[in-house]
Amino acid sequence: MSLLPDSRPSHTPWSLVGVVVALTVLSGCRTVPVQVSPQAPELRFGGRVDRGDPSGPRLSWGGTSLTVRFTGTSLGLRLLDLPKVEELAPNRFRFSVDGAPFRDLYVGEGRMLYRIAEGLPQGEHVLRLEKETEPAVGETQFLGLELDPGAQLLPAPPAPTRRIEFVGDSGLTGFGVEGKNEQCSFNVETQRSSLTWPALTSQALGAEASIVAFSGKGAAVNFANDPTPTLPQLYLRTLPHREDSRWEFTSWVPDAVVIQLGANDFWKEHPGEERFRDAYRALVDGIRGRYPNAHIVCVLASGITDTHPKDVKARKHVRALISSVVETLRQSGDSRVHFAEVPPNLGDEGLGCLWHPSRKTHQRTAEQMTPLLRDLLGWK
């Protein structure tokens, strides 16, 4: 243990400082909070988390998580929201200690310590932290933990052995899921990854989810012809805004990969059959090459309709194009690729912000996809 030179008054004699240090060491540091490194091996992260920065892991994709087991009566969490690229808003997390109801945590500017648990009973405790906001809201860096004096960090509970990866657009990010109706715009208060059908489905199946989803992205064309990378390009990254942040696919191998794309490709007009089909097929082929044994489920989303855009018949075309890709692959011998269609939004379900799926629609989709995936994977 040591004291930084600038942490003591300028008039304090070095001999006195030595006495203080010696007494602290002799007492077993019982009066000094325990500082836990952000790189501690006992910490368990879920989803795509970049651990290349020695200052601490960085989280961007919605649904990424941290699980911690510790002793003591309190817990402090050090976080830093990194400079924004798109949405100038704080990232929203939710956390729970020992299975208590989840509470929200908005990450402010600067390096801050968030005291998220105090007055806990003595003994072991478990923290669960989950990112609710998507990559458009940016990255958050985990800088470590602060525990009670004398407390310990323990190995986190093991992760589920079942794994599902979800790949898609705003229909998977929870965009507007807590909005009152279709008139509200994007904001972090109405986005919640934990209410999406991927999160609900994974929970029902007892599986760990990795949600690789970004609002506005398409297979071949982004919404409003946005020239930034499409989802297949971002699929290769751990942090989507960093081209050099490459995901190591062998580090986490899913039992199934679920793809939900197409709405943004048809945002205004038909992008062209060959263009869309080739981009979608390339994505599926890339996934198959990395995960030869995984089931791949290609989903026609509830939000794709034949009424918008006007006269485009988007749902009809997306259905035909995706199902044709699946059928071609199955005829070539890949029996582990599948097509699934989720019925369009129902009138009594309401809508989330900007015509996105409501909470009821996500729940209904989860109720359809849960048994489908359970049967495909043979999970009881």
C-alpha positions in Angstrom: 0.0 0.0 0.0 1.3 3.5 -0.7 0.3 7.1 -0.6 0.6 9.4 -3.6 2.8 12.4 -2.9 0.0 14.8 -3.9 -2.5 13.1 -1.6 -0.8 14.5 1.6 -0.6 18.1 2.9 2.6 19.8 2.1 3.5 20.3 5.7 3.1 16.6 6.8 6.5 15.1 7.8 7.5 12.0 5.9 8.1 10.3 9.2 4.5 10.7 10.2 3.3 9.5 6.8 5.4 6.3 7.4 3.8 5.8 10.7 0.3 6.1 9.2 1.2 3.6 6.4 2.6 1.2 8.9 -0.4 1.3 11.1 -2.7 0.8 8.2 -0.8 -2.2 7.0 -0.7 -3.7 10.5 -4.5 -3.3 10.7 -5.0 -5.2 7.5 -6.2 -2.1 5.6 -9.5 -2.5 7.5 -10.2 1.3 7.3 -9.4 1.7 3.6 -12.0 0.8 0.9 -11.0 -2.0 -1.4 -10.4 -0.8 -4.9 -11.1 -3.6 -7.5 -9.3 -3.4 -10.9 -11.6 -3.2 -13.9 -9.5 -6.1 -15.3 -10.0 -8.4 -12.4 -10.5 -12.0 -13.6 -13.4 -12.6 -11.2 -15.6 -10.2 -13.1 -18.0 -11.8 -15.7 -19.0 -9.7 -18.7 -21.8 -10.7 -21.1 -22.2 -9.7 -24.8 -19.5 -8.1 -26.9 -17.2 -6.2 -24.6 -13.9 -4.7 -25.7 -11.2 -5.4 -23.1 -8.2 -4.1 -25.0 -7.9 -0.8 -23.1 -5.9 -1.4 -19.8 -8.0 1.4 -18.2 -11.1 -0.7 -18.4 -13.5 -2.7 -20.6 -15.8 -0.7 -22.9 -19.4 -1.5 -23.6 -21.5 -0.3 -26.5 -24.0 -2.9 -27.7 -27.4 -3.0 -25.9 -27.8 -5.8 -23.5 -24.1 -6.1 -22.6 -23.7 -6.9 -19.0 -21.5 -7.3 -15.9 -22.0 -9.8 -13.1 -20.1 -9.4 -9.8 -20.0 -11.4 -6.6 -18.6 -9.7 -3.5 -18.6 -9.5 0.3 -19.3 -6.5 2.5 -22.2 -4.2 3.0 -21.8 -1.7 0.1 -20.7 -1.4 -3.5 -19.4 1.5 -5.6 -19.2 1.3 -9.4 -16.8 3.5 -11.4 -18.0 4.3 -14.9 -17.2 6.8 -17.7 -19.3 7.7 -20.7 -16.9 8.2 -23.6 -17.3 11.0 -26.1 -20.4 10.8 -28.2 -20.5 10.1 -31.9 -24.2 10.2 -32.5 -26.8 10.7 -29.8 -25.7 13.3 -27.2 -27.4 11.6 -24.3 -26.2 9.6 -21.3 -26.1 5.8 -21.5 -28.8 4.1 -19.5 -28.1 1.0 -17.4 -30.2 -1.1 -15.0 -28.8 -2.9 -12.0 -29.9 -5.4 -9.3 -28.2 -6.6 -6.2 -29.2 -10.1 -4.9 -32.2 -10.4 -7.2 -33.9 -7.2 -6.0 -36.0 -5.3 -8.5 -33.9 -3.6 -11.1 -33.2 0.2 -10.8 -32.0 2.6 -13.5 -28.6 4.2 -13.6 -27.8 7.0 -16.1 -24.0 7.5 -16.6 -23.1 11.2 -16.3 -20.1 13.1 -17.7 -16.6 12.4 -16.3 -15.1 9.6 -14.2 -17.6 9.0 -11.4 -18.2 6.6 -8.6 -21.8 5.5 -8.3 -22.7 4.1 -4.9 -25.3 1.6 -6.0 -25.6 -0.5 -2.8 -25.3 0.4 0.9 -26.5 -1.1 4.1 -26.4 -4.7 2.8 -26.3 -7.5 5.3 -22.9 -9.1 5.9 -22.1 -12.0 3.6 -21.9 -12.6 -0.1 -23.8 -10.6 -2.7 -24.3 -10.5 -6.5 -24.6 -7.5 -8.7 -26.1 -7.7 -12.2 -25.6 -4.6 -14.4 -27.1 -4.4 -17.9 -26.8 -1.8 -20.7 -30.3 -0.6 -21.8 -29.2 1.8 -24.5 -27.9 0.9 -27.9 -24.6 1.8 -29.7 -26.0 5.0 -31.1 -25.8 6.4 -27.5 -22.2 5.5 -27.4 -19.7 3.6 -25.3 -19.3 3.4 -21.5 -16.1 2.4 -19.9 -16.0 0.3 -16.7 -13.2 1.6 -14.4 -13.5 -0.7 -11.4 -15.3 -1.2 -8.1 -15.1 0.1 -4.6 -15.8 -2.4 -1.8 -16.0 -2.1 2.0 -12.7 -2.1 3.9 -11.7 -5.8 4.3 -14.3 -7.0 1.7 -13.5 -9.3 -1.1 -14.3 -9.8 -4.8 -15.3 -13.4 -5.4 -15.6 -15.4 -8.7 -18.8 -14.5 -10.4 -21.6 -17.1 -10.8 -21.1 -19.1 -14.0 -22.7 -17.9 -17.2 -25.6 -20.0 -18.7 -24.3 -22.7 -21.0 -27.0 -21.9 -23.6 -26.2 -19.1 -26.0 -28.1 -17.1 -28.6 -26.9 -14.3 -30.8 -29.4 -11.7 -32.2 -28.4 -9.6 -35.2 -30.5 -6.7 -36.4 -31.8 -3.2 -36.4 -34.0 -1.0 -34.1 -36.6 -3.8 -33.9 -34.1 -5.5 -31.6 -32.7 -2.5 -29.7 -35.8 -1.6 -27.8 -36.1 1.7 -29.7 -39.2 3.5 -28.3 -40.5 0.4 -26.5 -41.5 2.5 -23.5 -43.0 5.3 -25.6 -46.7 6.2 -25.2 -47.4 6.1 -29.0 -45.8 6.5 -32.4 -45.5 10.3 -32.1 -42.5 10.4 -29.7 -39.0 10.5 -31.1 -35.8 8.6 -30.1 -34.7 9.2 -26.5 -32.9 7.1 -23.9 -35.9 7.2 -21.5 -38.0 5.1 -23.9 -35.3 2.7 -25.0 -34.8 -0.5 -23.0 -33.0 -3.5 -24.2 -34.3 -5.7 -21.4 -37.9 -5.4 -22.7 -37.1 -6.6 -26.2 -38.2 -9.9 -27.5 -34.5 -11.2 -27.7 -34.1 -10.4 -24.0 -37.4 -12.0 -23.0 -36.9 -15.0 -25.2 -33.4 -15.7 -23.9 -34.6 -15.3 -20.3 -37.4 -17.8 -20.9 -35.0 -20.3 -22.4 -32.3 -19.8 -19.7 -29.8 -18.7 -22.3 -27.2 -16.0 -22.4 -27.9 -13.4 -25.2 -25.6 -11.3 -27.3 -27.6 -8.6 -29.1 -25.7 -7.2 -32.1 -28.3 -4.6 -33.2 -28.1 -0.9 -34.3 -31.0 1.3 -35.1 -31.3 2.5 -38.7 -29.0 -0.2 -40.2 -29.9 -2.5 -43.1 -28.4 -5.5 -44.8 -27.6 -3.5 -47.9 -29.0 0.0 -47.4 -29.3 2.0 -44.2 -32.3 4.2 -43.3 -32.4 7.4 -45.2 -29.5 6.1 -47.3 -27.1 6.8 -44.5 -23.6 6.1 -45.9 -22.2 4.8 -42.6 -21.5 1.0 -42.4 -24.4 -1.4 -42.7 -25.1 -4.0 -40.1 -23.1 -6.8 -41.9 -20.1 -4.5 -41.7 -20.7 -3.7 -38.0 -21.2 -7.4 -37.2 -17.5 -7.9 -37.4 -16.8 -5.3 -34.6 -16.7 -5.5 -30.8 -17.3 -1.7 -30.6 -19.3 -0.6 -33.7 -18.0 2.9 -33.9 -14.4 1.6 -34.0 -13.2 0.0 -37.2 -10.1 -1.5 -35.5 -12.2 -3.1 -32.7 -12.6 -6.6 -34.1 -14.7 -9.3 -32.4 -13.0 -12.6 -31.7 -15.7 -15.1 -32.9 -14.1 -18.1 -31.2 -14.4 -16.5 -27.8 -18.2 -17.0 -27.6 -19.9 -19.5 -29.9 -23.7 -19.4 -30.0 -26.1 -22.3 -30.3 -28.3 -20.2 -32.5 -28.1 -16.9 -34.5 -31.3 -15.0 -35.1 -31.3 -12.3 -37.9 -33.9 -9.6 -38.2 -33.2 -7.1 -41.0 -34.9 -5.6 -44.0 -37.0 -2.7 -42.7 -34.3 -0.1 -43.3 -33.4 -1.5 -46.7 -37.0 -0.8 -47.8 -37.3 2.5 -45.9 -38.5 4.4 -49.0 -38.2 2.2 -52.1 -37.2 -1.2 -53.2 -33.4 -1.4 -53.0 -33.2 -3.9 -55.8 -33.6 -7.7 -55.6 -30.0 -8.6 -56.4 -28.5 -6.0 -54.1 -30.6 -7.0 -51.1 -30.4 -10.7 -51.6 -26.7 -10.7 -52.2 -26.0 -8.7 -49.0 -28.3 -10.8 -46.9 -26.9 -14.1 -48.3 -23.3 -12.8 -47.6 -24.3 -12.1 -44.0 -25.7 -15.6 -43.6 -22.7 -17.2 -45.3 -20.4 -15.3 -43.0 -22.2 -16.4 -39.9 -22.3 -20.0 -41.1 -18.5 -19.9 -41.8 -17.9 -18.8 -38.2 -20.5 -21.0 -36.5 -20.7 -24.2 -38.6 -23.0 -25.9 -36.1 -25.3 -23.1 -35.1 -29.0 -22.9 -36.1 -29.5 -19.7 -38.1 -33.1 -18.2 -38.0 -33.9 -15.5 -40.5 -36.9 -13.5 -39.3 -39.4 -11.4 -41.1 -40.1 -8.7 -38.5 -43.5 -7.5 -37.3 -42.6 -3.9 -38.2 -42.3 -4.5 -41.9 -45.6 -3.9 -43.6 -47.2 -3.7 -47.1 -48.7 -0.3 -46.3 -45.5 1.7 -45.7 -43.7 2.9 -47.7 -46.7 3.5 -50.0 -46.9 1.3 -53.1 -43.7 -0.6 -52.3 -45.2 -3.7 -50.7 -42.2 -4.1 -48.5 -43.4 -7.0 -46.5 -44.2 -9.0 -49.6 -40.8 -8.4 -51.1 -38.8 -8.9 -47.9 -40.6 -12.2 -47.3 -39.9 -13.4 -50.8 -36.2 -12.4 -50.8 -35.3 -13.8 -47.3 -37.2 -17.0 -47.8 -35.5 -17.5 -51.1 -32.1 -17.2 -49.5 -33.1 -19.7 -46.9 -34.6 -22.2 -49.4 -31.5 -22.0 -51.6 -29.3 -22.8 -48.6 -31.5 -25.6 -47.5 -31.5 -27.1 -51.0 -27.7 -27.0 -51.0 -27.7 -29.1 -47.8 -27.8 -26.6 -44.9 -30.6 -28.0 -42.8 -29.8 -25.6 -39.9 -31.0 -22.4 -41.6 -34.6 -21.5 -41.1 -37.2 -18.8 -42.0 -39.6 -17.5 -39.5 -42.4 -14.9 -40.0 -43.7 -12.7 -37.1 -47.2 -11.3 -37.9 -47.4 -7.5 -38.3 -48.1 -5.3 -35.4 -51.7 -5.8 -34.1 -53.9 -2.8 -33.7 -54.6 -3.4 -30.0 -50.9 -3.7 -29.2 -50.2 0.0 -29.8 -46.9 1.4 -31.1 -43.7 2.6 -29.6 -41.9 5.8 -30.6 -41.8 6.4 -34.4 -43.9 3.4 -35.2 -41.6 0.9 -33.6 -42.8 -2.3 -31.8 -44.5 -1.7 -28.5 -43.9 -3.6 -25.3 -46.9 -5.8 -26.1 -45.6 -6.6 -29.5 -42.2 -7.6 -28.1 -43.9 -9.8 -25.6 -46.1 -11.4 -28.3 -43.0 -12.0 -30.5 -41.1 -13.6 -27.6 -44.1 -15.9 -27.0 -43.8 -17.0 -30.6 -40.0 -17.3 -30.9 -39.4 -19.0 -27.5 -41.1 -22.4 -28.4 -39.7 -22.2 -32.0 -36.1 -21.9 -30.7 -36.7 -24.4 -28.0 -37.8 -27.0 -30.5 -35.0 -26.3 -33.0 -32.4 -26.5 -30.3 -33.9 -29.5 -28.5 -33.9 -27.5 -25.2 -36.3 -28.7 -22.5 
